[in-house]
Amino acid sequence: MLKFLSLTAIIVVLDHATKYWAIVALKGQHYWPADGNLFRLDYAENYNMIFSLTFIPMPLVNVMAIGAIGLLFYLLYQYKDQHVLPSVGLAFILGGAFGNIPERLIRGYVVDFISFDWPDWLFFTRWPTFNIADSAVNVGMILYLGYVFFVEGKEKRLDHMDTGIDAQESSVS
């Protein structure tokens, strides 16, 4: 479990280092690069949830996030001796949580600075600005849920099928 918590720590350090850099290098500046149509680094203060979503009050988001950290530790402990994929996913999610929660509690906002453009046929012209912690949460969710739905679910179905076949064979004998 320690190796997965080490991955969490690396993500937290990387997130806070890049946010510090964004404050020093980008705050009060025009985005970089100046012709950044597809990709740009642009300082933003996010007073809401991930991707600036606003449908839940921030005090409730903070309480839920702290509760989620406890759940993530429990799940990481449960998966530690099983497959590496869900553990890596959970470590990424924890890293993202520990990247954003202290900032939100201390400053009241999270520093975001990564911005991408999307085709105009989508509902917005630019993807909401985000940071390393947000990215880690999303990558972690993809890894964890991918494992749960496609690997763990398949293994459970196969185990169930094997049990059914074994029961049929023993009843025939």
Secondary structure by P-SEA (a helix, b strand, c coil): caaaaaaaaaaaaaaaaaaaaaaaccccccccccccccbbbbbbbbcccccccccccaaaaaaaaaaaaaaaaaaaaaaccccaaaaaaaaaaaaaaaacaaaaaaccbbbbcbbbbccccccccccccccaaaaaaaaaaaaaaaaaccaaaaaaaaaaaaaaaaaaaaaac
